[in-house]
Amino acid sequence: LTATIGRQDIMMGVGWLIMDATPLDGSRTLYFDAARATYDWADASSKIDLIYVNQSAESDRWLEPIDDENRAVTEQDEDGAILYLTNTSFKPMQLEGFFIYRNDNPVEHMLENPMPGAWTRKAEIFTFGGAVSGTRGDHWKYRAEGAIQTGDKSEITADLSTGEMQDLEAYGALATLEYLFKDSHANATHITYEYASGDDPDTDDNEQFDMLWGEWPRWSEMLIYTASYETTPAEMTNLHRLNVGHKIDLNKQWTLTLDYHALWADETGTSTRYNLSDSDDFRGDLFTSWLKFKFNSQLYGHFLGEYFFPGDYYEAPSNDEAWWLRFNVEYIF
């Protein structure tokens, strides 16, 4: 039994719903203020994680950062609990099951970076889900997970504030199949499908899947910012995503990954700040390229390029093409 109490990084599974508890400061921090107990139940080939989360929107609740500017690191104050079970009895298959509870409370006092009222919402969310992953033969890898959500969440009004509580009933899924060539250049091809339900404007309930602590750039560094005009930064929900990609080691130092994403909205016309179509649901085509280098254990980095060609889901003037370019180098002493 291992216990970790205090500020810590937590990633469960591939980080689909549990990875980043401080999305508003970008990649500067990922921390959870939490108490985590992990029991390694070796006789049952299982691991049990029980986590209590108590997250504040204010960055200086426990320790004041150097040159603190009183900026929010997440959209609301959050209390939560996570029960995560992992079983490897059926190797090479791994089974996971999880229950996530989160209670969100809006930030009522003014911070230096005041948020749109629609970002900070009252909610009580119960998430039930599971995952299966493993290998098949010498060349295939797979992972599939899904979740359902219930509870309630405040609605967004026309003036971008929060209104009455609505019943929450939402669904999400993520599945990846990868083929490993196992050749001299470690070629690998993958296909991924992701689904996060959107809110149906014709009902009194809220059907939009909440990404919980999964608001980070899992598959695009650029589009996470466009999400803030429909939900919050990096909350890539109301989504169907079909991805095909390939990875190759060019040599011992350089690795290239190319991806194409076809993106659709599950429901149309749900933004109060974008000009969106009421009928067309194709979000657009996204192309991404990572060229990573690692010269030794101390010096490494990458070149990143993204190009987005919007579909008819976005209407003028919200339908411009976009580029994202970044060069990064790191040296570890």
Secondary structure, 3 states (H helix, E strand, C coil): CEEEEEEECCCCCCCCCEEECCHHHCCCCCCEEEEEEEEEEHHHCEEEEEEEEEECCECCCCCCCCCCCCCECCCEEEEEEEEEEEECCCCCCEEEEEEEEEEEEECCCCCCCCCCCCCCCCEEEEEEEEEEEEEECCCEEEEEEEEEEEEEEEEECCCCCEEEEEEEEEEEEEEEEEEECCCCCCCEEEEEEEEECCCCCCCCCECCCCCCEECCCCCCCCHHHHHHHCCCCCCCCCEEEEEEEEEEECCCCEEEEEEEEEEECCCCCCCCCCCECCCCCEEEEEEEEEEEEECCCCEEEEEEEEEEEECCCECCCCCCCEEEEEEEEEECC
